[in-house]
Amino acid sequence: MAAIEWETEETIPAVTRKEATMTNTLTAGQSVKMESGNDEFSEVVPRGKLWDVIQNTRVVERDA
């Protein structure tokens, strides 16, 4: 499994943005699972299908 590489941008006043985009092609029988906090998505690719899974995650960090 490869590490996800973040693109990081810092601005003033103290805001940091991190973003990563990944694309994977899944074949029949493979699964995709995503979790964030208490939310979850989990599905298996049906027979005879290919799924291009494009994930984009953006995190905005601010001072409390």
N, CA, C and O atoms as a GROMACS GRO file, in nm:
protein
  256
    1MET      N    1   0.085  -0.117   0.000
    1MET     CA    2   0.000   0.000   0.000
    1MET      C    3   0.090   0.124   0.000
    1MET      O    4   0.179   0.136   0.084
    2ALA      N    5   0.067   0.214  -0.093
    2ALA     CA    6   0.147   0.336  -0.104
    2ALA      C    7   0.094   0.443  -0.009
    2ALA      O    8  -0.025   0.449   0.021
    3ALA      N    9   0.184   0.525   0.035
    3ALA     CA   10   0.146   0.636   0.123
    3ALA      C   11   0.077   0.744   0.041
    3ALA      O   12   0.113   0.767  -0.075
    4ILE      N   13  -0.022   0.809   0.100
    4ILE     CA   14  -0.090   0.920   0.034
    4ILE      C   15  -0.004   1.045   0.051
    4ILE      O   16   0.040   1.077   0.161
    5GLU      N   17   0.018   1.115  -0.058
    5GLU     CA   18   0.097   1.236  -0.053
    5GLU      C   19   0.004   1.358  -0.051
    5GLU      O   20  -0.079   1.375  -0.140
    6TRP      N   21   0.019   1.440   0.051
    6TRP     CA   22  -0.061   1.561   0.068
    6TRP      C   23   0.005   1.679  -0.002
    6TRP      O   24   0.127   1.694   0.002
    7GLU      N   25  -0.077   1.762  -0.066
    7GLU     CA   26  -0.030   1.893  -0.110
    7GLU      C   27  -0.068   1.988   0.003
    7GLU      O   28  -0.185   1.993   0.042
    8THR      N   29   0.028   2.063   0.056
    8THR     CA   30   0.003   2.148   0.172
    8THR      C   31   0.022   2.295   0.136
    8THR      O   32   0.118   2.332   0.069
    9GLU      N   33  -0.072   2.378   0.181
    9GLU     CA   34  -0.065   2.522   0.159
    9GLU      C   35  -0.093   2.591   0.292
    9GLU      O   36  -0.194   2.564   0.356
   10GLU      N   37  -0.003   2.679   0.334
   10GLU     CA   38  -0.023   2.752   0.459
   10GLU      C   39  -0.040   2.899   0.428
   10GLU      O   40   0.034   2.956   0.347
   11THR      N   41  -0.140   2.961   0.493
   11THR     CA   42  -0.167   3.103   0.472
   11THR      C   43  -0.178   3.174   0.606
   11THR      O   44  -0.177   3.112   0.712
   12ILE      N   45  -0.189   3.304   0.599
   12ILE     CA   46  -0.207   3.384   0.720
   12ILE      C   47  -0.343   3.449   0.710
   12ILE      O   48  -0.374   3.501   0.603
   13PRO      N   49  -0.426   3.449   0.810
   13PRO     CA   50  -0.401   3.400   0.946
   13PRO      C   51  -0.412   3.248   0.955
   13PRO      O   52  -0.509   3.189   0.908
   14ALA      N   53  -0.316   3.187   1.015
   14ALA     CA   54  -0.305   3.045   1.050
   14ALA      C   55  -0.410   2.952   0.993
   14ALA      O   56  -0.493   2.898   1.067
   15VAL      N   57  -0.407   2.931   0.863
   15VAL     CA   58  -0.493   2.832   0.798
   15VAL      C   59  -0.402   2.741   0.716
   15VAL      O   60  -0.320   2.788   0.637
   16THR      N   61  -0.417   2.612   0.736
   16THR     CA   62  -0.341   2.513   0.660
   16THR      C   63  -0.438   2.428   0.581
   16THR      O   64  -0.533   2.374   0.638
   17ARG      N   65  -0.416   2.416   0.452
   17ARG     CA   66  -0.499   2.331   0.366
   17ARG      C   67  -0.415   2.214   0.318
   17ARG      O   68  -0.304   2.231   0.267
   18LYS      N   69  -0.470   2.094   0.334
   18LYS     CA   70  -0.405   1.972   0.286
   18LYS      C   71  -0.502   1.905   0.191
   18LYS      O   72  -0.620   1.893   0.221
   19GLU      N   73  -0.452   1.862   0.074
   19GLU     CA   74  -0.539   1.799  -0.024
   19GLU      C   75  -0.468   1.683  -0.092
   19GLU      O   76  -0.348   1.690  -0.121
   20ALA      N   77  -0.542   1.576  -0.115
   20ALA     CA   78  -0.488   1.459  -0.184
   20ALA      C   79  -0.596   1.405  -0.277
   20ALA      O   80  -0.713   1.398  -0.240
   21THR      N   81  -0.556   1.365  -0.398
   21THR     CA   82  -0.647   1.302  -0.492
   21THR      C   83  -0.584   1.171  -0.538
   21THR      O   84  -0.466   1.168  -0.576
   22MET      N   85  -0.661   1.064  -0.536
   22MET     CA   86  -0.614   0.933  -0.580
   22MET      C   87  -0.717   0.874  -0.674
   22MET      O   88  -0.837   0.893  -0.656
   23THR      N   89  -0.670   0.801  -0.775
   23THR     CA   90  -0.759   0.730  -0.866
   23THR      C   91  -0.715   0.584  -0.871
   23THR      O   92  -0.597   0.555  -0.894
   24ASN      N   93  -0.809   0.494  -0.851
   24ASN     CA   94  -0.783   0.351  -0.857
   24ASN      C   95  -0.892   0.285  -0.940
   24ASN      O   96  -1.009   0.325  -0.932
   25THR      N   97  -0.855   0.184  -1.018
   25THR     CA   98  -0.954   0.106  -1.093
   25THR      C   99  -0.970  -0.028  -1.022
   25THR      O  100  -0.874  -0.101  -0.999
   26LEU      N  101  -1.095  -0.058  -0.988
   26LEU     CA  102  -1.127  -0.183  -0.918
   26LEU      C  103  -1.202  -0.274  -1.014
   26LEU      O  104  -1.282  -0.228  -1.095
   27THR      N  105  -1.177  -0.405  -1.003
   27THR     CA  106  -1.245  -0.504  -1.087
   27THR      C  107  -1.346  -0.581  -1.003
   27THR      O  108  -1.347  -0.570  -0.880
   28ALA      N  109  -1.430  -0.658  -1.070
   28ALA     CA  110  -1.535  -0.736  -1.004
   28ALA      C  111  -1.481  -0.813  -0.884
   28ALA      O  112  -1.377  -0.879  -0.893
   29GLY      N  113  -1.553  -0.805  -0.772
   29GLY     CA  114  -1.514  -0.875  -0.651
   29GLY      C  115  -1.428  -0.792  -0.557
   29GLY      O  116  -1.422  -0.821  -0.437
   30GLN      N  117  -1.362  -0.688  -0.610
   30GLN     CA  118  -1.285  -0.601  -0.521
   30GLN      C  119  -1.381  -0.507  -0.450
   30GLN      O  120  -1.496  -0.489  -0.493
   31SER      N  121  -1.334  -0.447  -0.342
   31SER     CA  122  -1.425  -0.360  -0.265
   31SER      C  123  -1.362  -0.224  -0.240
   31SER      O  124  -1.240  -0.208  -0.243
   32VAL      N  125  -1.449  -0.129  -0.213
   32VAL     CA  126  -1.407   0.005  -0.175
   32VAL      C  127  -1.470   0.033  -0.038
   32VAL      O  128  -1.588   0.004  -0.016
   33LYS      N  129  -1.391   0.089   0.052
   33LYS     CA  130  -1.441   0.122   0.185
   33LYS      C  131  -1.382   0.256   0.224
   33LYS      O  132  -1.261   0.276   0.215
   34MET      N  133  -1.468   0.347   0.267
   34MET     CA  134  -1.424   0.479   0.311
   34MET      C  135  -1.486   0.509   0.446
   34MET      O  136  -1.603   0.477   0.470
   35GLU      N  137  -1.408   0.570   0.534
   35GLU     CA  138  -1.458   0.607   0.665
   35GLU      C  139  -1.414   0.749   0.697
   35GLU      O  140  -1.302   0.790   0.664
   36SER      N  141  -1.502   0.824   0.760
   36SER     CA  142  -1.470   0.957   0.810
   36SER      C  143  -1.556   0.980   0.933
   36SER      O  144  -1.678   0.988   0.924
   37GLY      N  145  -1.492   0.991   1.048
   37GLY     CA  146  -1.569   1.003   1.172
   37GLY      C  147  -1.656   0.880   1.190
   37GLY      O  148  -1.605   0.768   1.190
   38ASN      N  149  -1.787   0.901   1.206
   38ASN     CA  150  -1.881   0.789   1.223
   38ASN      C  151  -1.945   0.746   1.092
   38ASN      O  152  -2.027   0.654   1.091
   39ASP      N  153  -1.910   0.810   0.979
   39ASP     CA  154  -1.969   0.778   0.850
   39ASP      C  155  -1.884   0.673   0.778
   39ASP      O  156  -1.761   0.678   0.782
   40GLU      N  157  -1.952   0.578   0.713
   40GLU     CA  158  -1.881   0.471   0.642
   40GLU      C  159  -1.954   0.436   0.512
   40GLU      O  160  -2.077   0.436   0.506
   41PHE      N  161  -1.876   0.407   0.410
   41PHE     CA  162  -1.928   0.358   0.281
   41PHE      C  163  -1.849   0.234   0.247
   41PHE      O  164  -1.726   0.236   0.250
   42SER      N  165  -1.918   0.125   0.214
   42SER     CA  166  -1.851   0.000   0.180
   42SER      C  167  -1.933  -0.071   0.073
   42SER      O  168  -2.051  -0.100   0.094
   43GLU      N  169  -1.871  -0.102  -0.042
   43GLU     CA  170  -1.939  -0.168  -0.152
   43GLU      C  171  -1.843  -0.261  -0.225
   43GLU      O  172  -1.722  -0.239  -0.223
   44VAL      N  173  -1.896  -0.365  -0.288
   44VAL     CA  174  -1.818  -0.460  -0.368
   44VAL      C  175  -1.854  -0.437  -0.515
   44VAL      O  176  -1.971  -0.420  -0.549
   45VAL      N  177  -1.753  -0.436  -0.600
   45VAL     CA  178  -1.775  -0.418  -0.744
   45VAL      C  179  -1.849  -0.540  -0.799
   45VAL      O  180  -1.804  -0.653  -0.780
   46PRO      N  181  -1.964  -0.519  -0.867
   46PRO     CA  182  -2.040  -0.632  -0.919
   46PRO      C  183  -1.970  -0.704  -1.036
   46PRO      O  184  -1.883  -0.647  -1.102
   47ARG      N  185  -2.009  -0.828  -1.059
   47ARG     CA  186  -1.953  -0.909  -1.168
   47ARG      C  187  -1.972  -0.837  -1.302
   47ARG      O  188  -2.078  -0.780  -1.329
   48GLY      N  189  -1.869  -0.841  -1.384
   48GLY     CA  190  -1.876  -0.783  -1.518
   48GLY      C  191  -1.855  -0.633  -1.522
   48GLY      O  192  -1.872  -0.572  -1.628
   49LYS      N  193  -1.820  -0.572  -1.409
   49LYS     CA  194  -1.804  -0.426  -1.403
   49LYS      C  195  -1.662  -0.387  -1.361
   49LYS      O  196  -1.592  -0.465  -1.297
   50LEU      N  197  -1.622  -0.266  -1.399
   50LEU     CA  198  -1.500  -0.200  -1.350
   50LEU      C  199  -1.544  -0.070  -1.287
   50LEU      O  200  -1.633  -0.002  -1.338
   51TRP      N  201  -1.484  -0.034  -1.177
   51TRP     CA  202  -1.513   0.094  -1.114
   51TRP      C  203  -1.385   0.176  -1.112
   51TRP      O  204  -1.281   0.129  -1.067
   52ASP      N  205  -1.392   0.300  -1.160
   52ASP     CA  206  -1.285   0.396  -1.138
   52ASP      C  207  -1.322   0.472  -1.012
   52ASP      O  208  -1.421   0.545  -1.010
   53VAL      N  209  -1.243   0.456  -0.908
   53VAL     CA  210  -1.271   0.520  -0.780
   53VAL      C  211  -1.178   0.640  -0.768
   53VAL      O  212  -1.056   0.625  -0.763
   54ILE      N  213  -1.237   0.758  -0.763
   54ILE     CA  214  -1.160   0.882  -0.752
   54ILE      C  215  -1.190   0.942  -0.616
   54ILE      O  216  -1.303   0.979  -0.586
   55GLN      N  217  -1.086   0.949  -0.535
   55GLN     CA  218  -1.101   1.001  -0.399
   55GLN      C  219  -1.030   1.134  -0.388
   55GLN      O  220  -0.913   1.147  -0.426
   56ASN      N  221  -1.101   1.234  -0.338
   56ASN     CA  222  -1.041   1.364  -0.315
   56ASN      C  223  -1.070   1.401  -0.171
   56ASN      O  224  -1.185   1.405  -0.128
   57THR      N  225  -0.965   1.428  -0.097
   57THR     CA  226  -0.978   1.466   0.044
   57THR      C  227  -0.914   1.602   0.064
   57THR      O  228  -0.800   1.624   0.023
   58ARG      N  229  -0.986   1.691   0.127
   58ARG     CA  230  -0.932   1.824   0.159
   58ARG      C  231  -0.953   1.847   0.308
   58ARG      O  232  -1.064   1.832   0.359
   59VAL      N  233  -0.847   1.885   0.378
   59VAL     CA  234  -0.851   1.914   0.521
   59VAL      C  235  -0.813   2.060   0.537
   59VAL      O  236  -0.708   2.102   0.487
   60VAL      N  237  -0.896   2.137   0.606
   60VAL     CA  238  -0.866   2.277   0.635
   60VAL      C  239  -0.846   2.289   0.786
   60VAL      O  240  -0.939   2.263   0.863
   61GLU      N  241  -0.727   2.327   0.826
   61GLU     CA  242  -0.692   2.338   0.968
   61GLU      C  243  -0.685   2.485   1.007
   61GLU      O  244  -0.619   2.565   0.940
   62ARG      N  245  -0.754   2.520   1.116
   62ARG     CA  246  -0.753   2.658   1.165
   62ARG      C  247  -0.720   2.658   1.314
   62ARG      O  248  -0.736   2.557   1.382
   63ASP      N  249  -0.673   2.771   1.363
   63ASP     CA  250  -0.651   2.784   1.507
   63ASP      C  251  -0.787   2.789   1.576
   63ASP      O  252  -0.882   2.848   1.525
   64ALA      N  253  -0.794   2.726   1.693
   64ALA     CA  254  -0.920   2.722   1.769
   64ALA      C  255  -0.946   2.854   1.839
   64ALA      O  256  -1.046   2.869   1.908
   0.00000   0.00000   0.00000
